[in-house]
């Protein structure tokens, strides 16, 4: 008989081991947070350990589902859950794991649950369909590719791509991101400072033509797991000012080449909001849709 438990820091090693084991056979591998990242996330103000559900068979962790209470929007209290991880041979615990998670959220006043998924995330899309997640919204398009497949050794960086010092030129990068994505500066600063404090930034650039900010790009550290020899990096969105799309290829290529220089094996990248997929035609990359789904409880 399996036993349900809630979060305790002592469970994190088993938690991550299970997540990586489950994702091994997926068509599209998600980069799950490592132990340090989870500890940081789970220590934030407002964290609710009782909404993280662990399923044990004796001392063996065989299932996990993370959920949380989110914001109230237009009078509706939202909650969310992340990817369910269920060990092979224990598929029979799926219904009870979801039921316990949903009942916990309902007990906290949640009226609707949001989650995100991609077609290649193992059985998750079918699980959500079975639960009745009917509202579907495309959030982004994402890809993972091997750095070596897109390196161009003949590429020469144009002068309008300006290398930045992550610390000294922080304001210049934040200004570019603010202008091109209309994201509040305080949100950008919070994320950028997090990267700087942990020395995660490999390369940051902006594009200026005649003193006008045209584009930017950021290459930063990806997930690292104990005993893992693969080196991963995230390549940020690369928004480009309308009418200046010709610079995209150079920015993308420059950052891929920079990744090769520091021996990055895999790059995770998300297409910029409202970008034309044709902008990637010079490169052999395949994007997959990333969806938000909603289940109304009342």
N, C-alpha and C positions, 0 to 999 in steps of 0.2 A: 504494500500500500504506500502511495506517495504522500509526502507531507508538504504543506504550503508554509512558507516563512516570508518575512519581510526583510528589508535591507539591514545589513550589518557590514561594516567595512571589511570584516574577516572573510566575506564571501567574494570579494572582488577578483581574486586570482581565478577561482572557479568560474565566475561570471564571464570574464574575458576569454578564458579557455573554451567555454561552451560556445560563445558567440563566434569565435574564429573557426571552430570545428564545424558549426552549422553552415557557415558561409563558404566553406571550401568548395562545395559543389554547385554554388550559384553561378548563373551565367554572367551576372554583373556583380562584382565584389564591392561591397560597401566598406569603407575604411572606418572601422569601429574605433572609438576612443581607447587609448591605452589606460593603464591603471592610474597614472598620475593625473591624466585629464578627467577621468571619472571621479577621482577623489576630490579634485577641485570643484567639479560641477555639483557633486553631491554635498558639498559643504557650504553652498551658497545660502543666503538668507531665504527663507520660505520653503526650503527643501522638506519634502514629506516622505520619510522612509516607509510609511505604511502603504504608499502607492507603488512600491517596487516589489513585485511578487516573484519569489523563488520557489521552485518545486524540486524536492529532493526525494530520491529513492535510497533510503538509508543515508550514507554520507555522500552519495553521488548526486551532483546537480544535473537535472535532466530537463529543466525548463526555466525560462525567465521572461518576464514582460514588465517593462518600465512604463509607468503612467504618471500623469501630474494634472493638477488643477491649473488652468490658464486664466486668461482675462475674461471679463464679461463684456460682450459686444451686443449693442442694441437690445439690451435686456435679457440676453441669453448667456448663461454661464457655460463657458467652454472648458473642456478637459482635453487631454491628448494621450496617446500612447505611441511607443516606438516599435521597433521591429520585434516580433515574438521569436524567441529562440527555443526550439524544442529538439531534443536529441533524437536521433534515429532510433526507432523502436518504441518511442514514447508518444507517438502521435495521438494516442487515446486521451492524453491529458489536455489537448487543445481546448475543447469546449469548456472544461472547468476553469482553465487558466483565464480565458476571456471572460467567463461569467464572473469570476472573483474580481477581476480588474474593473469590469463595468459596474458591478455592485458597489465597489469601494468608491468609485468616482461619483456614482449617484448619491451615496451617503454623504458626500461633501457638497451636494447641491448642483452637480454638473448636469446640464440639460442636453448637451451635444458634445460629441467626441470627434476630434480631428486626428488624422494620422497622415503620414506620407509614405509613398511606395513607388517602386519602379518595376517594370515588367520582369526583370531578371532577378528579383529578390526572392528566389526560391518559391515556396508555396504561399507567400504572403498575399499576393493579389487574389487568389482563390479563397483564402481565409476571410478577407475583408468582404468579398462578394457574398459569402455565406452568412456573414454577420449582418448584412443589409446596408453597408456603406454605399449609398446611392449617389450622393453629391460628389462630383469629380471636377477638379480644377487643375489645369496644367500650370505648374510653378516654374519649371525650368527645363533645359535640356543639358545633359551631362555626358562626359566621356572619360575614359581612362585609356591611356596609350603608353606604349613603351617608348622612352625617350629616343633610343637609337633609331627607331623607325622614321623619325621626322627630322633628324639632324641634317643640316645643309652646311657642309664644310666650306663651300664657296661663298657663303653669305658675308656681306660687308655691312656693318652697321651704319646707317645714314646719320648725319650730324643732328637731325632733329629728334633722335632718341637720346634722351639725357639720363645718364646713370645717376642715381641718388645715393647719398649716404643715409642709411636707414634712420639714424638718430639725428644727425645734423640737419637733414632735409625733410624731417617729418612734416612740417607745416606745408611744404610745397606739394608733397604727395596727398595730404589730406585735402588741400584746396582743390587739386585736380579731381579727386574722387567726388568731392562735394559738388563741383560744377557739372561733372559729366553724369552723375547718377542721382543728384538731388537728394542725397542722404544727409541727415543732420550731422554737423561736424562733431558733436559730442559722441555720437554713436561710432563714427569713424575713428575718433581718437581712442575710445575705449578698446576697440579691437586692435588698432595699431600698437598701442602701448602694451597690450597683452603679448603681442608678437615680439616687441622689442625686449621686454622684461625676460622673456624666455629664449632670446637669441634665435628666433625662428625664421627670420627673413634672410633669404639667399640673395635676392636681387629685387630692386624696385626702380622703375623708370617712369618718366613722363615724356610726352611728346609735345614740343612747342614749335610752331611755325609762325614766324613773324610775331613773336611774343603772345600768340594765342594758344591756349591749352587745347590740344586735339585729342589726346588719348593718355592712358596710363596702363601699367601692368605690374603685377606683384607675384614673385615666386617665393613660396615659403614652405617650411617643413611640414611633411605629412606624418602619418601615424608611424610610430616606432613601437615594436613589441619585443619583449625579452627573448633573446635567442634568434631573432629574425635578421636575416642578412640583406633583405631587400630594402633599398633606400627610396622613399617615396617623397613626392612634393605636390603641393597644390599650386596650380597656376590660376590666378584670379580671373574674373571676368575682364575682358579688354574692351570697354566701351569706346566708341569712336564718334567724334562729332559728325553730325549729318553733313554729307557732301565731301568728307575727308576719308572715306572708307579705304582709300588706297594705302593708308599707313598701317592698316591692321596686319597685313601679311608680314611686314617688317618687324612689328612689335612681337607678334606671336613667334616668329622664327628666331628672333634674338633671344627671347627668354627660353625657348627650347634648347638652343645652343648653349646658353648659360647653364642649364640643367645638366647637359652632357659634360660640361667642363668640371662639374663637381660630383660626377658619378651618380646622378639620380637615375634610378632604373625605371620608375613609373611616374607618370604625371596625371593627376586628376584635374579636370577643367570643366567649368560651366560656361555655357554661352551667355553673352551679355543680354540683358533684357531687351526684347524687341529687335535683336540682331537678325539680319538676313542670313539664313544658313548658307547661302551661296558664297558668303565671305570666306568660308572654309574650303571652297572648292580646290585651292592649290594643295591642300593637305589631305592625306588619307586617314580621316578620323570619322568614326561613327558615333553619333549622339543618340542617347536614349532619353525618353520622357520621364520627368520626375513629377509625380502627381500629389495633390492634397485631396484626401477623401474625408467626408463628414457623415457621421451617424447621428441622427436626431433621436434623443431618448424620450422627449416629451413635446 
